[in-house]
Amino acid sequence: MSIQGLKRRNFICQLAAALALPAGARAQEQAQRPAILVVGDSLSAEYGLPRGTGWVALLEQKLAAEKQGQQGDWRVLNASISGDTTAGGRARLPGLLKKHQPAIVIIELGGNDALRGLPLDATEANLLAMTQTAQKTGARVLIAGMQAPPNYGADYTRRFAGIYPRIARQTGAALAPFLLAGVADQPDALAHFQPDRIHLKAEAHPAILNNVWEPLQKLLHGGRE
């Protein structure tokens, strides 16, 4: 290879290295930002919605705008899966905690358990295990409460609703009492749902964010649940 060719190759290598440094620095900076991990079902996974219009995406936008956080902006990691149950979330959580090492975990599960009429004892055991598993890593936990449809009778509905505050009291986790408050409990509730009458339209997700935001704020500043 000629001297001119060597010079050209060295220049290209030096240029590539220089360009790679900012990307590496950005990646390191990204990894150092505290993370909020959301483990949920279709209500958090933007089922049937345009990307970026669900409450988790709105949360990320709000955090970026308000610059909440101890080490700069927060990262929001959405590990929600449509159709997931508390059993599925419990199985997935250890791997997610190991991979992302979040400072805060938001658990939004149980709705599909209720729709399927799954045993309440199992739902409660799964949610309790998820909360305690996250707390053992040092993460602060926010539980998003849900309510069961009336299909299975008043007793099932009442007992299901009691699971979330009971776990919050037992573990000290933060609680959003009812994720769909201000939407599903309104006289015109059906107007806010997609045609399947299960999943909310995008217009309802700011209300979901409001329900999460109030109990979340204390955790953002490092406070205990």
Secondary structure, 3 states (H helix, E strand, C coil): CCHHHHHHHHHHHHHHHHHHHHHHHHHHHHHHCCEEEEEECCCCCCCCCCCCCCHHHHHHHHHHHHCCCCCCCCEEEECCCCCCCHHHHHHHHHHHHHHHCCCEEEEECCHHHHHCCCCHHHHHHHHHHHHHHHHHCCCEEEEECCCCCHHHCHHHHHHHHHHHHHHHHHHCCEEECCCCCCCCCCCCHHHHECCCCCCECHHHHHHHHHHHHHHHHHHHCCCCC
